[in-house]
């Protein structure tokens, strides 16, 4: 039995500014390919076969762009969350309200 790999790809990527205003960071090109393609290829080369993309902001673009995941010899599924806010650091346990 193999465990699925979760790829967290739901944030707004506000630090990337205009690059991600209309395109999710998973689809930004790195070495002429979307970053998500590099991730899938790396996972496949290391013998992992099941991937879940956890999507939020512009997640439908990721699903549409990756097309048929069988091209990588993987089972890829998508979990869509609602609209996302920019990530914030979590408070230390002592600082959290009771």
C-alpha positions as CSV (number, residue, x, y, z in Angstrom):
1,X,0.0,0.0,0.0
2,X,1.3,3.5,-0.8
3,X,0.2,6.6,0.8
4,X,-1.1,9.5,-1.3
5,X,1.0,12.6,-1.6
6,X,-0.8,15.9,-0.8
7,X,0.4,19.0,-2.8
8,X,-0.8,22.1,-1.0
9,X,-1.5,24.6,-3.8
10,X,-4.3,26.8,-2.5
11,X,-2.7,30.0,-1.4
12,X,-2.9,33.4,-3.0
13,X,0.8,33.7,-3.4
14,X,0.7,37.4,-2.6
15,X,4.5,37.6,-2.3
16,X,4.8,36.8,-6.0
17,X,2.7,40.0,-6.9
18,X,1.5,40.4,-10.4
19,X,2.8,37.0,-11.5
20,X,0.0,35.3,-9.7
21,X,-2.8,37.8,-10.1
22,X,-4.5,35.7,-12.8
23,X,-2.5,32.5,-12.6
24,X,-1.9,30.1,-9.7
25,X,1.7,29.7,-8.6
26,X,1.6,26.0,-9.4
27,X,1.3,27.0,-13.1
28,X,4.2,29.4,-13.2
29,X,6.9,28.2,-15.5
30,X,10.2,26.9,-14.1
31,X,12.6,25.8,-16.8
32,X,9.9,26.0,-19.5
33,X,7.3,23.9,-17.6
34,X,4.7,24.6,-15.0
35,X,6.0,24.0,-11.5
36,X,3.2,21.4,-10.9
37,X,4.6,19.3,-13.9
38,X,8.0,19.3,-12.2
39,X,6.4,18.1,-9.0
40,X,4.4,15.3,-10.7
41,X,7.5,14.1,-12.6
42,X,9.6,14.1,-9.5
43,X,7.0,12.1,-7.5
44,X,6.6,9.6,-10.4
45,X,10.4,9.1,-10.7
46,X,10.5,8.3,-7.0
47,X,7.8,5.6,-7.3
48,X,4.9,7.5,-5.8
49,X,1.7,6.9,-7.7
50,X,-1.2,8.8,-6.0
51,X,-1.4,12.6,-5.7
52,X,-4.0,14.9,-4.3
53,X,-3.8,18.5,-5.2
54,X,-5.3,20.6,-2.4
55,X,-6.5,23.7,-4.4
56,X,-8.0,27.0,-3.6
57,X,-7.3,30.3,-5.4
58,X,-7.6,29.7,-9.2
59,X,-7.6,25.9,-8.5
60,X,-9.7,25.2,-11.6
61,X,-6.9,26.4,-13.7
62,X,-4.5,23.8,-12.2
63,X,-7.0,21.0,-12.9
64,X,-7.6,22.2,-16.5
65,X,-3.9,22.7,-17.3
66,X,-2.7,19.3,-16.0
67,X,-5.1,17.5,-18.3
68,X,-5.1,13.7,-18.1
69,X,-2.8,12.7,-15.2
70,X,-2.4,9.2,-16.6
71,X,0.2,10.8,-18.9
72,X,2.5,10.7,-15.9
73,X,1.4,7.2,-14.8
74,X,-0.2,8.7,-11.7
75,X,-3.6,8.8,-10.1
76,X,-4.3,12.5,-9.5
77,X,-7.3,13.9,-7.7
78,X,-8.3,17.4,-6.7
79,X,-9.7,18.8,-3.5
80,X,-11.1,22.3,-4.0
81,X,-11.4,24.6,-1.0
82,X,-13.2,28.0,-1.0
83,X,-11.6,31.4,-1.7
84,X,-8.3,31.7,0.2
85,X,-6.7,34.4,2.3
86,X,-3.0,35.0,2.4
87,X,-1.3,32.6,4.8
88,X,-0.4,34.0,8.2
89,X,1.9,32.4,10.8
90,X,0.0,30.5,13.5
91,X,0.2,31.8,17.0
92,X,2.3,29.8,19.5
93,X,0.1,27.7,21.8
94,X,0.7,30.1,24.7
95,X,-0.6,33.0,22.6
96,X,-3.8,31.3,21.4
97,X,-7.0,32.4,23.0
98,X,-8.5,30.0,25.4
